[in-house]
Amino acid sequence: MRIWSAEHIFDNPWELVVRAQWRKYPNKFNQAVEGIDVVDRHVDSKGVLRSHRLLSTRWGLPNWAIKLIGADGVGHASEHSQVDPANKTMEMKTRNITFCNMITIDEKLVYSPHATEKNKTCVKQEAVINVYGVPLGSWIESYVCDSISKNASKGREAMDHVMNTIKQETVQIQKGAKHTIESMNLNFERPNL
């Protein structure tokens, strides 16, 4: 078993970070996630948004490892998340479906406002990797753990990119709304002929 964990502070408020998380994939920084399908999404009686998604990913294993475990390189995972706007927390838990009888990868991310700086957001990440009954199991656990670590930094880059995109879109929407309002006001001020 291998356990990997990390913490990161985003220089953006929680609401923006959560919006960016939903738009994180696909991205140019980490192209491992090839597809996302929503299985279920609803708001419960307490106002918590609960989602279940299926992810299709490229594991990035070397060719010999793919042949050893008999895979084509595409894996599938199940992700359950909950966004609690009242308490400002977002929690995501993901577990692989593909080859779960040989290897399990349990990932957890928790987004919450920074304890002392209101315009910053803390994300805590953890992954637990277990390999069962496969030759070189310890090596595979270490390899997967290293891959998760590398992909985490790419994921943070992607999040920053998406947050900047959202900010730019917001500015454009505000400019468009201001222009529309100004145009409407001009029309109201013209005398009827």
N, C-alpha and C positions, 0 to 999 in steps of 0.2 A: 504494500500500500504506500502511496505517495500523497502528501498533502501539500498544496500550494496555496498561498494566500498573499494578498496585497491590498493596500489602501491607496486611494488617489483623491486629490482635491481638485475639483473643477472650479474655475473662476467665473462661475455663472450660477444664478439662482436655481433652486430645485425644480421649479416649474419648467424652465427652459431645458434643463438636463433631461427631464422625463420625456418631454416632447421629442428631443433629439434621439433618445433611446428607441422610440418607436420607428424612427426613420433611419436608423443606423445602417441597415442592409438594404440593398447591396451598396458596397463602397469600394473605392479604388485602393484603399490602404490594406484591406484584408479581403481577398476574394474567396475565402474558404466557404462562406455561406452562399449557396447557389439558389436557394429557394426557401420561402416561408409561406406556410398555409395556416390560416386561422381555423381552428377546430371549433372553438367556442369563445364567446366574449359576452359578458354581461356585467351589469352593476347590481351588487347584492343589496339587501335591505339596509345595510349600514353605509351605503354610498361608496363602497370599494369596487373598483373596476377589476374584474377577474378575467384573465385570458388564458387560453390553452392554444399553443401553436406548435406545428411540426416544422422542423428545420431540416433542410437537405444540405449537407456539408462535405467538403473535401478534407479528408483527414491529414493529407500531406505526408503519409508514410512512404518510406522508400519502396521501390518496386519489389525487392526481395521480401519485405515484411508483408506487403499486400498478397503476394503469392503464398506466403506461409500461412496466413489466416484465411485465404480464399476470398478476397474482396476485390471489387472493381475500383476502390478508392472513394466511393461516395457512401457517406453514412447518414443516418437519420437520427434525430433527437427530438424529445418531447420537452417543451418548455411551458411551465406554469408560472404566471406572474400575477401580482396584485398591486394595484396602485391605490393608496389610501390618501386622498387629498386632505382630509381633516387632520391627520397626523403627519402629513408630508413624508410618507415613506413609499418606496417602490421596491418590491422584492421579486427577484426572478430566480427560479430554480429550473435547471436543465439537466436531463439525463439522456444518455445515448440509448437508442433502441437497437441499432445495428450491433451485432455481436455482443449483446449485453450478457450472454452466458459465458463469454471469455474475458471481457473487459467492461468495467463500468466507470463512467466519468460523470461524477455528480458535481455540477457547478452551481454556485449561489452568488448572486450580486444583490447588494442592498444599497439603495440610494437614499440619502437623508440630508437635510440641511446641515451645514457646518455648525458646530456647537457655539461658536462665538462670532462668526462673520456671516451675516444674513444673506449676502450675495454670493456665497460659495456653497458648493455641494460636495459631500463626502460619499465616495463609493467604496464599499468593502467587498472584495472578491475572494472566493475560496473555491478550490477544486480538490476533490478526493478521487484518486485514480486507483483502481484495483484490477489486477490481471489474474485470471484463474486458469490453471491447467494448460498453459501455452509455453512452449520453449522460449527461453530468454525473457520471461515475464518481467523480471526486475528491470532489464534494459528497456523494455517497451514502456513500463511505468515511468522511468526516467525520461525517455524520449517524449512521451505525451506531456509530461510535466513541463519540460523545457519548451515544447511547442505552445502550450497554454501561456507560459510566461511571455514568449515573443509575441504571440497574438494579442495579449492584453495591451501591450504598448501600441500596437497597430489599432486596436479597438478604441483606445483613448484618442489617437489621432483622428480616427473617423468621427468620433463624437464631437471633437472640437470643430471639425470641418462642417458637420451637420448643424451645429449650433451657430456657426458663422453664416451658413446659408439661411437659416431661419431668421437671423437678425437682418440680413439683407432683404429677404422677402418682406419682413415687417416694415422696413423703411419704404420699400416700393409700394406696399399697400397703403401706408400712411400718405405718401405723396399722391397716389392716385385718388384717395378719398378727399384730400385737401383740394386737389384740382377739380374734382367733381363738385364739391361744395362751393368753391369759388365760382365755377361756371353757373351753378344754379342761382347763386346770389346775383350774378350779373344779369341773368335772365329775369329775375324778379324786379330788379331795379329799372329795367327798360320800360319806358312809358308805352302804353298800348297805342297803336296807330289805327 
